[in-house]
Amino acid sequence: MSEVITPTLQSTFTVALIGNPNVGKTTIFNRLTGLRQKVGNYPGVTVDKRYGNIKLGEQETTLVDLPGTYSIYPNSEDEVIVHRVLNGLDKENKPDFVLAVVDMSSMERGLFLVTQIMDLGLPMAIVLNMEDTAQEQGIKVKTHELYKSLGVPIIQTNARSNKGIEAIEDLIKQQFFSVPAPFLDTQYLLPEGLSADIQEQFGLENSYQAYQLIRFHEREPLLDQSQKDILKEKVANSTFDIKKAQLEETQQRYKGIQYVLSKVIEKTDIGRKHFTEKLDKVLLNRVGGYAIFLGILLLIFQAVFAWSAMPMDLIDGFFATLSSTVANILPEGVLTGLITEGIIPGIGGVVIFIPQIALLFGFLAILEDTGYMSRVVFLMDRLMRPFGLNGKSVVPLISGIACAIPGIMATRNIGNWKDRLITIMVTPLMSCSARLPVYVILIGLAVPDSYWGPVNMQAIALLGMYLLGIIAVLMTSWILKLILNFKEKSYLMVEMPLYKLPRWKDVLITMYSKSKTFVFAAGKVILTISVILWVLASYGPSSIREQAIAEVPLPEANAPVEVQESYQSQIASAELESSYIGIMGKFIEPAIRPLGYDWKIGIALITSFAAREVFVSTIATLYSVGADVEDELTIQEKLDQQVHPQTGEKVFNIATAFSLIVFYAFAMQCMSTLAVVYRETKGWKWPLIQTAYMTGLAYVSAWVVYQWLS
């Protein structure tokens, strides 16, 4: 019936983890790998490849978390990856073994994928997960009967409570996987001569692999055009009917699955409405559902401000003290200036936002883990469909709250190209985590830390920015819908998992990994730009600098200390304005003056096109250059004290702060996002259009806000 792989244990091997969406696959992956996870890309595509190492005795195992899929029919790019890896076309990423995760409460759907893997002839084992969910629905699985029917090792688990994880580790350690007998007689799917010919020419091991290749070769980027032409010619010269073969396969597969389930499933009528159904009546209400969602968002943003305040103050104070301490220890000179005015403020501009980034992603993980995020997708579909967005657009847009890059990549699940294009074009308008540092620092300057009843005013302002992003998405989508004028209809299919308590270990792992990514990915860019900015701000054409310094009136010899300090401050300001960065800033200042910005803010806008969060570190560096490094003011305190030299008014007043907030809400300031849009649309046309319309929208909106609040 099957061949168990046990005679010779491999010292290093790869196990592919596969399953439907929402079957607990990621939970098992997190339990097995912990913090030993990495994220890469599959060769030639932008699909994330999550993998982690497991050390079991002397063995070194690599666990690869494949994208969730319901079958190995490659209709989206995620599914293409699964098809490619399991079908053996991607030799570099081909796993030694497959661990298939099945939801015990939805066996029919899970076994469809499992039986396809069986027919591919891969050594595998099955994990029946979500035992608690099955029990709540009165479902009991006879695992021994299932083993006899399928011929592969089976483990029953409840990964949320860590039950069965040790058994999975032991199975992997013992390499207790088996090559099952084919579930279907796949010989009938292809004419015998055609199947043998394809197997020989492409180095495939069985007829089902040949069938999969001939069925979906046009979607496989690893095949060159000549190979695709050969396959196309072979199909044309045979009696093979592709659509008829897939329909027959699907019918026969479900018929076989039903027969197996009739022997292994016992279902008891629990005789009561499930808690999930009762809760959905409230949370999915056409009116109350939206109010509850807004209330949850407001609570999240209030917690982000309140809980992060103390650690942020400690971090900010630490870096201010560090600059002062280093300045006292090291001798005066270029290196000391670089460290105290460039590197330390730059690093501080990254680290200070770790508490808020961690909290935001932690709350998003909780919403996902409890099952509520699927309800949000369903709710938002009602709202977005009249504006021309595909129901499937909701998932990328929700992802865009964390980061536009995975949001744009998630549009691969949208089959209609125009629907997908609109979603790509508007996803960067969602307020991503990179905007959070900018929002936080500017809202802290413009909005008092007071309460309206039990609600913090700064939390309301932050919620308002996220709602503004949603409004911009809807209006822009509506305009694009009119311009592109497409009439195809699309539908949303979203799975509603049962409500569960969050897995706190997984939440903590998410907070850690996202914070780490922010520090090391954004941090490299921010630190590099901070050093470059310090150099450009510390040096300039000698003749221009000398003239600028000479124009500052000398104080009298017996002038008061205050006058002497004012003179030194004016000298520092003159040196900064006559530096290379000052000259660049003065050049662009006329264009941004209508928005309420001075040349220093202009420089921050330019550097932010590398990454939005660079704004804070740029401002921190520019306002540190030439300042008294022994003054232990935090970033926010420094910005709050800045005044225009001509008017004496605050630089960051309410009008300027809100103008900046709105500018950053709409502007396309992320080179990584542009690169992803380029790859997804396969050209520069749409990234350039996207940059132009978003920058124009940002400028006009910021001008309106500044004029209104002035």
JONORFEN-V404782 format. One record per pair of residues at least 24 apart in sequence whose C-alpha atoms are under 6 Angstrom apart, sorted by sequence separation. I is the first residue (numbers start at 0). J is the second residue. D is the distance in Angstrom with one decimal. If there is no record, write none. Layout:
BEGIN
I&J&D ; I&J&D
END
This chain:
BEGIN
103&127&5.6 ; 403&427&5.3 ; 98&123&5.7 ; 103&128&5.9 ; 548&573&5.9 ; 96&122&5.2 ; 97&123&4.5 ; 98&124&5.2 ; 99&125&4.9 ; 100&126&4.7 ; 101&127&5.0 ; 102&128&5.3 ; 103&129&5.9 ; 151&177&5.7 ; 547&573&5.7 ; 667&693&5.7 ; 96&123&5.6 ; 98&125&5.8 ; 101&128&5.9 ; 102&129&5.8 ; 124&151&5.5 ; 126&153&5.8 ; 127&154&6.0 ; 130&157&5.3 ; 666&693&5.1 ; 124&152&5.0 ; 125&153&4.8 ; 126&154&4.9 ; 127&155&4.7 ; 128&156&4.8 ; 129&157&5.0 ; 665&693&5.8 ; 666&694&4.8 ; 104&133&4.5 ; 126&155&5.9 ; 127&156&6.0 ; 128&157&5.4 ; 150&179&5.6 ; 318&347&5.9 ; 389&418&5.8 ; 400&429&5.8 ; 402&431&5.0 ; 103&133&5.6 ; 392&422&6.0 ; 396&426&5.5 ; 399&429&5.8 ; 400&430&5.5 ; 401&431&5.0 ; 400&431&4.4 ; 401&432&5.2 ; 666&697&5.1 ; 399&431&5.9 ; 665&697&4.9 ; 544&577&5.2 ; 430&465&5.6 ; 662&697&4.6 ; 314&351&5.7 ; 430&468&5.8 ; 429&468&4.8 ; 536&575&5.8 ; 539&578&4.0 ; 662&701&5.3 ; 311&351&5.4 ; 428&468&5.5 ; 538&578&5.2 ; 539&579&4.8 ; 661&701&5.6 ; 70&112&4.8 ; 536&578&5.3 ; 658&701&4.5 ; 535&579&5.1 ; 536&580&5.2 ; 535&580&5.1 ; 658&704&5.5 ; 11&58&5.9 ; 13&60&5.8 ; 15&62&6.0 ; 16&63&5.9 ; 20&67&4.7 ; 307&354&5.4 ; 425&472&5.5 ; 658&705&5.3 ; 10&58&4.8 ; 11&59&4.9 ; 12&60&5.3 ; 13&61&4.7 ; 14&62&5.0 ; 15&63&4.8 ; 16&64&5.0 ; 17&65&5.6 ; 19&67&5.0 ; 307&355&5.8 ; 11&60&5.7 ; 13&62&5.9 ; 16&65&5.9 ; 18&67&5.6 ; 19&68&4.8 ; 19&69&5.0 ; 654&705&5.0 ; 124&176&5.4 ; 303&355&5.8 ; 123&176&4.9 ; 122&176&5.4 ; 123&177&5.4 ; 571&625&5.1 ; 654&708&5.0 ; 122&177&4.7 ; 654&709&5.7 ; 122&178&4.2 ; 188&244&5.8 ; 121&178&5.7 ; 611&668&5.5 ; 120&178&5.9 ; 610&668&5.8 ; 610&669&4.6 ; 595&655&5.3 ; 608&668&4.0 ; 609&669&5.4 ; 607&668&5.9 ; 608&669&5.5 ; 609&670&5.3 ; 117&179&5.9 ; 118&181&4.6 ; 117&181&5.8 ; 118&182&6.0 ; 114&182&6.0 ; 15&94&5.8 ; 14&94&5.6 ; 22&102&5.1 ; 13&94&5.1 ; 18&99&5.6 ; 13&95&5.3 ; 14&96&4.8 ; 15&97&4.8 ; 16&98&5.0 ; 17&99&5.0 ; 18&100&4.9 ; 14&97&5.5 ; 386&473&6.0 ; 119&207&5.9 ; 525&613&5.5 ; 119&208&5.9 ; 387&477&5.8 ; 386&477&4.6 ; 387&480&5.5 ; 389&489&6.0 ; 390&490&5.7 ; 391&491&5.6 ; 390&491&4.5 ; 594&702&4.8 ; 594&705&5.9 ; 145&263&5.9 ; 144&263&5.8 ; 141&263&4.9 ; 373&495&6.0 ; 140&263&5.6 ; 140&264&4.9 ; 139&264&5.9 ; 139&265&5.1 ; 370&496&5.6 ; 138&265&5.9 ; 138&266&4.6 ; 370&498&5.2 ; 137&266&5.4 ; 369&498&5.3 ; 137&267&4.6 ; 369&499&4.8 ; 27&158&6.0 ; 369&500&5.6 ; 137&269&5.8 ; 369&501&5.3 ; 368&501&5.2 ; 365&501&5.7 ; 364&506&5.7 ; 361&506&5.7 ; 1&150&5.7 ; 361&510&5.3 ; 360&510&5.8 ; 357&510&4.7 ; 301&458&4.7 ; 357&514&5.7 ; 300&458&5.3 ; 4&176&5.6 ; 3&176&5.8 ; 4&177&5.5 ; 3&177&4.0 ; 2&177&5.1 ; 2&178&5.0 ; 1&178&5.4 ; 1&179&4.3 ; 433&611&5.9 ; 1&180&5.4 ; 433&612&5.3 ; 0&180&5.4 ; 345&526&5.4 ; 345&529&5.3 ; 341&529&5.6 ; 341&530&5.4 ; 341&533&5.3 ; 445&653&4.9 ; 441&656&5.7 ; 275&497&5.8 ; 275&498&5.9 ; 428&665&5.8 ; 348&615&6.0 ; 348&616&4.5 ; 404&672&5.5 ; 345&616&5.0 ; 344&619&6.0 ; 344&620&5.9 ; 341&620&5.7 ; 340&623&5.4 ; 340&624&5.5 ; 323&628&5.3 ; 323&629&4.4 ; 320&631&5.6 ; 319&631&4.9 ; 315&633&5.7 ; 76&411&5.9 ; 75&411&5.8 ; 75&412&5.4
END
